[in-house]
Amino acid sequence: MQLNKMTENKDLEELLKRESEKNNGSNNLHKIVDYIVNSQGNFSDETLSDKFYKYIEELNKEFSEIKSLEKNEIEKLNHILIDELDSHYSGIYISSLITLNKNNDFKLTLNKPINYLGYANTKNLTIDGDVGKFSFISMNNGEVLINGDCDEHLGYYFNGKNLIVKGYVITPCFPAMKKGKIVVERDLYRNQGIGTVCENMEGGILICNKDVYANIGEQMNGGEIIISGNVKGDIGESMKNGTIKVGGYVKGHAGYSMEGGIIDIKEYASKDLGYASIGGSITVGKKTFLQKIGFE
């Protein structure tokens, strides 16, 4: 371990040597991740938060002795933390250090993607590098700029304030978004299987400046989704409220089983519009499709 070359904080160095504590922490978090994956999204925000907060509280107790760690030390140490801790879970440790710190603005340089970064984040972060899985879950505040790409499960229960991704994002991502603004500069790509974007969205706004290779807005109940390019998947399935705007074409179904809300497609949709829908509005070009009325 080369920590003594980076910092004189003996408490941190000692903490990172506690292999048994690191393994216990990894095992606890692994149980939570299994719960998320096995439930396939069928869990409540309260249940997930309860599981994560319990883990975070335990972790923060371990870090309580090093609350004096300064902002610049955290920024220098982040790559050391990644290497010394279990790389699969190192993001949660780094996030705890940032959460405990009195400063609000941080810059992290990542030499490889890390998972579980920024849980319940309230700080302003600039990240140079790629971000791993399950990052920025239940983000509550702060301004985050990611100068890189993001792996799947980004931004669960996003609650504000602003998240900007300069690269691409792997889906699924942004389920149950509540408020705030998310901007993705490049594409939203589907991982193996069916990828979803903003499933069960309740509020806020998502802007994607390129194409989407996944389904978007399934069971959407509020908020706004703006896609500058094309969507090579379904949009607005079982949608109840909110708005989806597509600047190009939609290759999949638009408004399947739609109950309410607005879908606006600038070019064309290649499959049936509003099939089995009972409400809502779908506009393609200058024509508007309304349930039981048809094109007018």
ABEGO torsion letter per residue (X at the ends): XAAAAABABAAAAAAAABAAAAAAAAAAAAAAAAAAAAAGGBBBAAAAAAAAAAAAAAAAAAAAAAAABBAAAAAAAAAAAAAABBAAAAAAAAAAAAAABABABBBBBBABBBBGBGBGBABBBBBBEBBBBGBGBGBABEBBBBBEBBBBGBGBGBAOABBBBABBBBOBBGBGBABEBBBBABBBBBBBEBBBBGBGBABEBBBBABBBBBBBGBGBAEEBBBBABBBBBBBGBGBABEBBBBABBBABBBGBGBABEBBBBABBBABBBGBGBABEBBBBEABBBBBGAEBX
